[in-house]
């Protein structure tokens, strides 16, 4: 197997660490009235927003771990989930301009996840059965 590209390592650990930080901040802020007030501006009910956030955090951590293990499914899941999240946010977020930095950041990450070295790393990780 090829050596894991540094960009894949950084992205994977970034997803894991930021997701764990988000879990902590979400637990701390779950009863914050200001946070709830902002979340209630969305057309999506609070309970559904919490469910989507929990699923997203599980997916992000899983993607980071899968990519560290060289599983191509991890980057595909990350890209698919992020595109779906952006699409949902574009239709439901009352503050659409706040999505711009996240969209740009996602494009940069996707660029690095699909560079030739990353493609080679993920293709070498496939198990061939006959």
MMTF fields as JSON, N, C-alpha, C and O atoms, coordinates in Angstrom:
{
  "mmtfVersion": "1.0.0",
  "mmtfProducer": "UNKNOWN",
  "numBonds": 519,
  "numAtoms": 520,
  "numGroups": 130,
  "numChains": 1,
  "numModels": 1,
  "chainsPerModel": [1],
  "groupsPerChain": [130],
  "chainIdList": ["A"],
  "bondAtomList": [4, 2, 8, 6, 12, 10, 16, 14, 20, 18, 24, 22, 28, 26, 32, 30, 36, 34, 40, 38, 44, 42, 48, 46, 52, 50, 56, 54, 60, 58, 64, 62, 68, 66, 72, 70, 76, 74, 80, 78, 84, 82, 88, 86, 92, 90, 96, 94, 100, 98, 104, 102, 108, 106, 112, 110, 116, 114, 120, 118, 124, 122, 128, 126, 132, 130, 136, 134, 140, 138, 144, 142, 148, 146, 152, 150, 156, 154, 160, 158, 164, 162, 168, 166, 172, 170, 176, 174, 180, 178, 184, 182, 188, 186, 192, 190, 196, 194, 200, 198, 204, 202, 208, 206, 212, 210, 216, 214, 220, 218, 224, 222, 228, 226, 232, 230, 236, 234, 240, 238, 244, 242, 248, 246, 252, 250, 256, 254, 260, 258, 264, 262, 268, 266, 272, 270, 276, 274, 280, 278, 284, 282, 288, 286, 292, 290, 296, 294, 300, 298, 304, 302, 308, 306, 312, 310, 316, 314, 320, 318, 324, 322, 328, 326, 332, 330, 336, 334, 340, 338, 344, 342, 348, 346, 352, 350, 356, 354, 360, 358, 364, 362, 368, 366, 372, 370, 376, 374, 380, 378, 384, 382, 388, 386, 392, 390, 396, 394, 400, 398, 404, 402, 408, 406, 412, 410, 416, 414, 420, 418, 424, 422, 428, 426, 432, 430, 436, 434, 440, 438, 444, 442, 448, 446, 452, 450, 456, 454, 460, 458, 464, 462, 468, 466, 472, 470, 476, 474, 480, 478, 484, 482, 488, 486, 492, 490, 496, 494, 500, 498, 504, 502, 508, 506, 512, 510, 516, 514],
  "bondOrderList": [1, 1, 1, 1, 1, 1, 1, 1, 1, 1, 1, 1, 1, 1, 1, 1, 1, 1, 1, 1, 1, 1, 1, 1, 1, 1, 1, 1, 1, 1, 1, 1, 1, 1, 1, 1, 1, 1, 1, 1, 1, 1, 1, 1, 1, 1, 1, 1, 1, 1, 1, 1, 1, 1, 1, 1, 1, 1, 1, 1, 1, 1, 1, 1, 1, 1, 1, 1, 1, 1, 1, 1, 1, 1, 1, 1, 1, 1, 1, 1, 1, 1, 1, 1, 1, 1, 1, 1, 1, 1, 1, 1, 1, 1, 1, 1, 1, 1, 1, 1, 1, 1, 1, 1, 1, 1, 1, 1, 1, 1, 1, 1, 1, 1, 1, 1, 1, 1, 1, 1, 1, 1, 1, 1, 1, 1, 1, 1, 1],
  "groupList": [{"groupName": "UNK", "atomNameList": ["N", "CA", "C", "O"], "elementList": ["N", "C", "C", "O"], "formalChargeList": [0, 0, 0, 0], "bondAtomList": [1, 0, 2, 1, 3, 2], "bondOrderList": [1, 1, 2], "singleLetterCode": "X", "chemCompType": "L-PEPTIDE LINKING"}],
  "groupTypeList": [0, 0, 0, 0, 0, 0, 0, 0, 0, 0, 0, 0, 0, 0, 0, 0, 0, 0, 0, 0, 0, 0, 0, 0, 0, 0, 0, 0, 0, 0, 0, 0, 0, 0, 0, 0, 0, 0, 0, 0, 0, 0, 0, 0, 0, 0, 0, 0, 0, 0, 0, 0, 0, 0, 0, 0, 0, 0, 0, 0, 0, 0, 0, 0, 0, 0, 0, 0, 0, 0, 0, 0, 0, 0, 0, 0, 0, 0, 0, 0, 0, 0, 0, 0, 0, 0, 0, 0, 0, 0, 0, 0, 0, 0, 0, 0, 0, 0, 0, 0, 0, 0, 0, 0, 0, 0, 0, 0, 0, 0, 0, 0, 0, 0, 0, 0, 0, 0, 0, 0, 0, 0, 0, 0, 0, 0, 0, 0, 0, 0],
  "groupIdList": [1, 2, 3, 4, 5, 6, 7, 8, 9, 10, 11, 12, 13, 14, 15, 16, 17, 18, 19, 20, 21, 22, 23, 24, 25, 26, 27, 28, 29, 30, 31, 32, 33, 34, 35, 36, 37, 38, 39, 40, 41, 42, 43, 44, 45, 46, 47, 48, 49, 50, 51, 52, 53, 54, 55, 56, 57, 58, 59, 60, 61, 62, 63, 64, 65, 66, 67, 68, 69, 70, 71, 72, 73, 74, 75, 76, 77, 78, 79, 80, 81, 82, 83, 84, 85, 86, 87, 88, 89, 90, 91, 92, 93, 94, 95, 96, 97, 98, 99, 100, 101, 102, 103, 104, 105, 106, 107, 108, 109, 110, 111, 112, 113, 114, 115, 116, 117, 118, 119, 120, 121, 122, 123, 124, 125, 126, 127, 128, 129, 130],
  "secStructList": [7, 7, 7, 7, 7, 2, 2, 2, 2, 2, 2, 2, 2, 2, 2, 2, 2, 2, 2, 2, 2, 2, 2, 2, 2, 2, 2, 2, 2, 6, 6, 7, 2, 2, 2, 2, 2, 2, 2, 6, 6, 1, 1, 1, 7, 2, 2, 2, 2, 2, 2, 2, 2, 2, 2, 2, 2, 2, 2, 2, 2, 2, 2, 2, 2, 2, 2, 2, 6, 6, 7, 2, 2, 2, 2, 2, 2, 2, 2, 2, 2, 2, 2, 2, 2, 2, 2, 2, 2, 2, 2, 2, 7, 1, 7, 4, 4, 4, 4, 2, 2, 2, 2, 2, 2, 2, 2, 2, 2, 2, 2, 2, 2, 6, 1, 2, 2, 2, 2, 2, 2, 2, 2, 2, 6, 7, 7, 7, 7, 7],
  "xCoordList": [0.846, 0.0, 0.888, 1.925, 0.467, 1.177, 1.072, 0.157, 2.019, 1.992, 0.816, 0.523, 0.155, -0.986, -0.505, 0.429, -1.123, -0.744, -1.005, -1.976, -0.126, -0.262, -1.611, -2.222, -2.08, -3.367, -4.511, -5.415, -4.483, -5.532, -5.454, -6.483, -4.25, -4.071, -4.614, -5.351, -4.256, -4.707, -6.228, -6.869, -6.798, -8.251, -8.969, -9.964, -8.47, -9.106, -9.103, -10.135, -7.944, -7.857, -8.653, -9.228, -8.688, -9.491, -10.962, -11.632, -11.463, -12.865, -13.135, -14.148, -12.236, -12.42, -12.405, -13.305, -11.383, -11.226, -12.344, -12.92, -12.655, -13.71, -15.072, -15.91, -15.293, -16.563, -16.662, -17.72, -15.577, -15.587, -15.767, -16.47, -15.137, -15.33, -16.788, -17.366, -17.378, -18.777, -19.703, -20.696, -19.389, -20.19, -20.168, -21.213, -19.002, -18.862, -19.613, -20.379, -19.396, -20.066, -21.581, -22.342, -22.01, -23.452, -24.097, -25.184, -23.433, -23.96, -24.016, -24.991, -22.973, -22.926, -24.007, -24.609, -24.251, -25.175, -26.599, -27.44, -26.89, -28.208, -29.345, -30.462, -29.069, -30.126, -29.957, -30.681, -29.021, -28.793, -29.96, -30.208, -30.673, -31.833, -31.467, -32.259, -30.29, -29.874, -29.644, -30.026, -29.024, -28.782, -30.111, -30.316, -31.014, -32.338, -33.093, -33.766, -32.983, -33.679, -33.191, -33.986, -31.886, -31.332, -31.769, -32.133, -31.73, -32.121, -33.595, -33.978, -34.423, -35.852, -36.179, -37.32, -35.198, -35.413, -35.512, -36.023, -35.03, -35.077, -36.481, -37.248, -36.802, -38.096, -38.098, -39.153, -36.923, -36.807, -37.008, -36.38, -37.877, -38.091, -36.797, -35.908, -36.703, -35.504, -35.098, -33.917, -36.065, -35.76, -35.098, -34.171, -35.572, -35.004, -33.604, -32.705, -33.42, -32.092, -31.094, -29.961, -31.511, -30.63, -30.309, -29.174, -31.302, -31.093, -30.115, -29.202, -30.31, -29.411, -27.996, -27.023, -27.886, -26.564, -25.889, -24.701, -26.622, -26.051, -25.61, -24.522, -26.447, -26.089, -24.856, -23.944, -24.825, -23.687, -22.387, -21.335, -22.46, -21.253, -20.762, -19.56, -21.685, -21.303, -20.682, -19.681, -21.28, -20.743, -19.365, -18.458, -19.188, -17.891, -16.782, -15.687, -17.07, -16.063, -15.763, -14.605, -16.807, -16.621, -15.809, -14.93, -16.096, -15.352, -13.873, -13.01, -13.588, -12.199, -11.485, -10.36, -12.136, -11.523, -11.371, -10.344, -12.393, -12.323, -11.215, -10.498, -11.071, -10.018, -8.635, -7.7, -8.491, -7.204, -6.852, -5.68, -7.881, -7.679, -7.543, -7.351, -7.642, -7.474, -8.706, -8.607, -9.859, -11.106, -11.696, -12.039, -11.802, -12.336, -13.772, -14.205, -14.507, -15.88, -15.948, -16.923, -14.919, -14.904, -14.939, -15.681, -14.141, -14.151, -15.417, -15.924, -15.935, -17.192, -18.348, -19.188, -18.387, -19.431, -19.312, -20.316, -18.086, -17.871, -18.387, -19.129, -17.991, -18.401, -19.92, -20.559, -20.493, -21.941, -22.733, -23.684, -22.335, -23.037, -22.9, -23.86, -21.724, -21.509, -22.334, -22.918, -22.383, -23.209, -24.677, -25.38, -25.14, -26.524, -26.77, -27.804, -25.842, -25.976, -26.02, -26.815, -25.165, -25.155, -26.484, -27.052, -26.965, -28.242, -29.382, -30.195, -29.44, -30.492, -30.361, -31.354, -29.136, -28.908, -29.293, -29.839, -29.015, -29.374, -30.886, -31.35, -31.648, -33.099, -33.729, -34.844, -33.034, -33.677, -33.034, -33.677, -31.795, -31.099, -31.59, -31.695, -31.886, -32.285, -31.073, -31.235, -29.868, -28.652, -27.745, -26.671, -28.177, -27.469, -26.042, -25.184, -25.776, -24.417, -23.407, -22.213, -23.885, -22.985, -22.528, -21.608, -23.158, -22.788, -21.572, -20.908, -21.277, -20.204, -18.846, -18.196, -18.381, -17.076, -17.042, -16.046, -18.113, -18.176, -18.148, -17.529, -18.81, -18.811, -17.41, -16.937, -16.753, -15.376, -14.45, -13.619, -14.592, -13.768, -13.99, -13.035, -15.243, -15.556, -14.907, -14.372, -14.947, -14.331, -12.832, -12.273, -12.19, -10.744, -10.467, -9.557, -11.243, -11.047, -11.273, -10.476, -12.358, -12.649, -11.517, -11.157, -10.963, -9.831, -8.681, -8.118, -8.335, -7.226, -7.557, -6.672, -8.809, -9.189, -9.204, -9.187, -9.235, -9.284, -8.067, -8.116, -6.99, -5.736, -5.15, -5.523, -4.242, -3.681, -3.091, -3.315, -2.341, -1.758, -2.847, -2.733, -3.892, -5.002, -5.739, -6.105, -5.952, -6.604, -5.799, -6.368, -4.492, -3.617, -3.706, -3.805, -3.67, -3.75, -5.057, -5.05, -6.16, -7.444, -7.625, -8.272, -7.075, -7.209, -6.333, -6.705, -5.177, -4.304, -4.914, -4.515, -5.863, -6.437, -7.573, -8.08, -7.97, -9.073, -8.616, -7.489, -9.508, -9.209, -9.734, -10.905, -8.869, -9.256, -9.535, -8.677, -10.743, -11.091, -11.37, -11.905, -10.996, -11.227, -11.967, -12.262],
  "yCoordList": [-1.182, 0.0, 1.241, 1.284, 2.225, 3.504, 4.214, 3.969, 5.087, 5.931, 6.902, 7.427, 7.121, 8.036, 9.454, 9.909, 10.166, 11.567, 12.416, 12.203, 13.366, 14.258, 14.964, 15.149, 15.359, 16.064, 15.191, 15.689, 13.908, 12.996, 12.843, 12.817, 12.743, 12.634, 13.878, 13.771, 15.049, 16.311, 16.431, 16.777, 16.152, 16.256, 15.263, 15.609, 14.044, 13.014, 13.416, 13.354, 13.827, 14.228, 15.502, 15.664, 16.398, 17.614, 17.244, 17.788, 16.321, 15.894, 15.268, 15.561, 14.42, 13.74, 14.739, 14.742, 15.584, 16.525, 17.566, 17.83, 18.155, 19.173, 18.569, 19.228, 17.341, 16.684, 16.441, 16.644, 16.013, 15.799, 17.119, 17.168, 18.181, 19.503, 19.94, 20.512, 19.671, 20.024, 19.256, 19.807, 18.0, 17.236, 17.938, 18.11, 18.334, 18.994, 20.323, 20.594, 21.15, 22.462, 22.321, 23.139, 21.299, 21.077, 20.696, 21.173, 19.843, 19.442, 20.656, 20.843, 21.478, 22.665, 23.674, 24.314, 23.813, 24.849, 24.369, 25.153, 23.104, 22.569, 23.304, 23.371, 23.843, 24.553, 26.074, 26.8, 26.55, 27.993, 28.625, 28.245, 29.569, 30.167, 30.945, 30.996, 31.543, 32.277, 31.325, 31.619, 30.2, 29.201, 28.654, 28.518, 28.343, 27.839, 28.864, 28.501, 30.135, 31.187, 31.248, 31.415, 31.111, 31.125, 29.874, 29.95, 28.734, 27.489, 27.494, 26.872, 28.185, 28.233, 29.107, 29.114, 29.84, 30.613, 29.706, 30.118, 28.492, 27.531, 26.951, 26.934, 26.475, 25.835, 24.394, 23.769, 23.881, 22.52, 22.551, 23.356, 21.684, 21.648, 21.359, 20.676, 21.885, 21.722, 20.257, 19.925, 19.386, 17.979, 17.364, 16.563, 17.74, 17.225, 17.803, 17.104, 19.068, 19.666, 18.939, 18.69, 18.598, 17.865, 16.479, 16.013, 15.83, 14.507, 14.583, 13.764, 15.558, 15.731, 16.031, 15.521, 16.859, 17.18, 15.932, 15.715, 15.115, 13.9, 12.931, 12.359, 12.754, 11.879, 12.426, 11.67, 13.733, 14.364, 14.186, 13.954, 14.295, 14.117, 12.674, 12.426, 11.731, 10.317, 10.049, 9.34, 10.617, 10.431, 11.071, 10.465, 12.278, 12.96, 12.189, 12.03, 11.716, 10.933, 9.643, 9.254, 8.99, 7.75, 7.994, 7.201, 9.078, 9.403, 9.609, 9.113, 10.34, 10.557, 9.252, 9.042, 8.372, 7.08, 6.2, 5.546, 6.188, 5.388, 5.885, 5.083, 7.203, 7.731, 7.438, 7.16, 7.497, 7.138, 5.677, 5.324, 4.842, 3.423, 3.159, 2.016, 4.212, 4.055, 3.589, 3.11, 3.722, 3.279, 4.405, 5.475, 4.142, 5.138, 5.52, 6.638, 4.586, 4.866, 6.061, 6.812, 6.246, 7.363, 8.712, 9.606, 8.857, 10.165, 10.342, 11.457, 9.255, 9.353, 9.722, 10.552, 9.101, 9.417, 10.862, 11.565, 11.307, 12.695, 13.674, 14.605, 13.455, 14.357, 14.314, 15.358, 13.122, 13.003, 13.647, 14.39, 13.357, 13.929, 15.448, 16.152, 15.951, 17.399, 18.095, 19.151, 17.51, 18.094, 18.096, 19.087, 16.995, 16.931, 17.98, 18.648, 18.121, 19.111, 20.531, 21.353, 20.814, 22.148, 22.415, 23.502, 21.418, 21.581, 21.847, 22.745, 21.073, 21.283, 22.68, 23.387, 23.067, 24.394, 25.519, 26.534, 25.351, 26.394, 26.607, 27.721, 25.54, 25.66, 26.055, 26.576, 25.816, 26.033, 27.097, 27.601, 27.449, 28.384, 29.818, 30.281, 30.511, 31.913, 32.827, 33.974, 32.317, 33.115, 32.484, 31.971, 32.524, 31.84, 32.334, 31.555, 33.591, 34.111, 33.46, 33.419, 32.955, 32.272, 30.915, 30.309, 30.441, 29.152, 29.273, 28.273, 30.456, 30.655, 30.143, 29.412, 30.486, 29.958, 28.43, 27.819, 27.82, 26.361, 25.721, 24.673, 26.34, 25.822, 25.917, 24.974, 27.036, 27.205, 26.189, 25.569, 26.024, 25.071, 23.648, 22.889, 23.291, 21.97, 21.76, 20.684, 22.758, 22.646, 22.399, 21.576, 23.1, 22.909, 21.487, 20.825, 21.019, 19.664, 18.628, 17.703, 18.783, 17.833, 17.826, 16.771, 18.988, 19.076, 18.198, 17.424, 18.318, 17.533, 16.039, 15.195, 15.724, 14.312, 13.594, 12.364, 14.35, 13.735, 14.077, 13.955, 14.498, 14.708, 13.342, 12.331, 13.302, 12.01, 11.152, 9.942, 11.759, 10.971, 10.375, 9.234, 11.146, 10.632, 9.527, 8.507, 9.73, 8.693, 7.397, 6.314, 7.508, 6.336, 5.657, 4.433, 6.451, 5.905, 5.136, 4.023, 5.719, 5.057, 3.863, 2.885, 3.922, 2.781, 1.623, 0.469, 1.891, 0.828, 0.141, -0.967, 0.786, 0.235, -0.74, -1.385, -0.849, -1.745, -3.19, -3.548, -3.983, -5.414, -6.088, -5.945, -6.813, -7.504, -8.961, -9.664, -9.396, -10.791, -11.45, -10.835, -12.714, -13.461, -14.733, -15.508],
  "zCoordList": [0.0, 0.0, 0.0, 0.662, -0.74, -0.776, 0.564, 1.351, 0.798, 1.986, 1.861, 0.786, 3.0, 3.006, 2.753, 3.412, 1.81, 1.578, 2.828, 3.554, 3.052, 4.204, 4.193, 5.246, 3.017, 2.936, 3.443, 4.113, 3.135, 3.602, 5.117, 5.792, 5.649, 7.104, 7.797, 8.777, 7.297, 7.908, 7.835, 8.827, 6.688, 6.514, 7.427, 8.065, 7.487, 8.319, 9.784, 10.452, 10.284, 11.687, 11.951, 13.028, 10.983, 11.123, 11.313, 12.191, 10.493, 10.614, 11.983, 12.618, 12.422, 13.709, 14.861, 15.701, 14.894, 16.013, 16.034, 17.09, 14.89, 14.874, 15.201, 15.815, 14.801, 15.141, 16.641, 17.236, 17.246, 18.697, 19.452, 20.461, 18.965, 19.572, 19.421, 20.345, 18.259, 18.023, 18.962, 19.439, 19.229, 20.192, 21.547, 22.175, 21.99, 23.296, 23.312, 24.237, 22.292, 22.278, 22.118, 22.635, 21.414, 21.254, 22.573, 22.901, 23.325, 24.638, 25.56, 26.288, 25.531, 26.378, 25.979, 26.842, 24.685, 24.2, 23.958, 23.516, 24.235, 23.901, 24.62, 24.106, 25.78, 26.511, 26.458, 27.139, 25.664, 25.537, 24.769, 23.624, 25.365, 24.697, 23.429, 22.487, 23.396, 22.196, 21.018, 19.886, 21.298, 20.251, 19.743, 18.537, 20.673, 20.285, 19.444, 18.479, 19.804, 19.054, 17.615, 16.689, 17.429, 16.073, 15.308, 14.134, 15.979, 15.314, 14.933, 13.942, 15.704, 15.418, 14.208, 13.745, 13.693, 12.479, 11.252, 10.211, 11.375, 10.277, 10.155, 11.117, 8.951, 8.731, 9.251, 9.36, 9.566, 10.08, 11.595, 12.284, 12.121, 13.571, 14.334, 13.827, 15.555, 16.378, 16.538, 16.427, 16.796, 17.012, 15.777, 15.897, 14.606, 13.349, 13.142, 12.673, 13.489, 13.387, 14.278, 13.867, 15.498, 16.407, 15.845, 15.944, 15.26, 14.67, 13.495, 13.387, 12.627, 11.477, 11.957, 11.4, 12.994, 13.53, 14.094, 13.854, 14.833, 15.409, 14.308, 14.378, 13.306, 12.182, 11.474, 11.138, 11.247, 10.583, 11.352, 10.757, 12.668, 13.49, 13.43, 13.336, 13.484, 13.37, 12.006, 11.899, 10.968, 9.615, 9.492, 8.92, 10.014, 9.912, 10.614, 10.074, 11.813, 12.538, 11.776, 11.633, 11.292, 10.529, 9.263, 8.923, 8.571, 7.342, 7.644, 6.921, 8.712, 9.095, 9.381, 8.928, 10.133, 10.465, 9.223, 9.044, 8.368, 7.138, 6.218, 5.621, 6.099, 5.226, 5.806, 5.054, 7.126, 7.732, 7.434, 7.298, 7.335, 7.038, 5.545, 5.128, 4.741, 3.296, 2.554, 1.424, 3.17, 2.541, 1.69, 2.195, 0.413, -0.521, -0.178, -0.453, 0.426, 0.815, 1.755, 1.731, 2.588, 3.532, 2.836, 3.24, 1.796, 1.106, 0.283, 0.164, -0.288, -1.052, -0.137, -0.487, 1.039, 2.005, 2.471, 2.585, 2.741, 3.162, 2.101, 2.414, 0.857, -0.222, -0.407, -0.538, -0.418, -0.603, 0.524, 0.28, 1.765, 2.91, 2.931, 3.243, 2.605, 2.637, 1.557, 1.803, 0.372, -0.694, -0.274, -0.477, 0.306, 0.786, 1.876, 1.871, 2.79, 3.87, 3.331, 3.788, 2.36, 1.759, 1.046, 1.157, 0.319, -0.401, 0.581, 0.363, 1.657, 2.659, 3.26, 3.433, 3.574, 4.172, 3.221, 3.653, 1.934, 0.967, 0.906, 0.664, 1.126, 1.074, 2.403, 2.426, 3.506, 4.803, 5.675, 6.596, 5.413, 6.293, 6.076, 4.94, 7.171, 7.027, 6.776, 6.359, 7.029, 6.888, 5.82, 6.136, 4.579, 3.495, 3.269, 2.854, 3.53, 3.312, 4.257, 3.963, 5.383, 6.31, 5.778, 6.329, 4.721, 4.125, 3.207, 2.934, 2.736, 1.744, 2.223, 1.475, 3.431, 3.859, 3.904, 3.516, 4.37, 4.431, 3.055, 2.867, 2.099, 0.72, 0.133, -0.501, 0.339, -0.171, 0.503, -0.16, 1.797, 2.538, 2.018, 1.855, 1.759, 1.221, -0.144, -0.412, -0.995, -2.326, -2.2, -2.925, -1.292, -1.075, -0.584, -1.084, 0.385, 0.904, -0.192, -0.349, -0.95, -2.029, -3.058, -3.58, -3.344, -4.274, -3.79, -4.564, -2.51, -1.968, -1.863, -2.001, -1.623, -1.504, -2.853, -2.902, -3.934, -5.263, -6.115, -7.339, -5.489, -6.217, -6.584, -5.988, -7.554, -7.989, -6.862, -6.835, -5.93, -4.838, -3.943, -3.495, -3.688, -2.877, -3.635, -3.051, -4.921, -5.728, -5.684, -5.552, -5.795, -5.744, -4.382, -4.297, -3.327, -1.968, -1.77, -1.244, -2.184, -1.991, -2.93, -2.555, -4.124, -5.042, -4.598, -4.809, -3.988, -3.479, -2.26, -1.902, -1.637, -0.408, -0.686, 0.232, -1.936, -2.266, -2.135, -2.477, -1.642, -1.53, -2.782, -3.135, -3.441, -4.667, -4.319, -3.785, -4.629, -4.393, -5.72, -6.643, -5.8, -7.047, -6.742, -7.652]
}
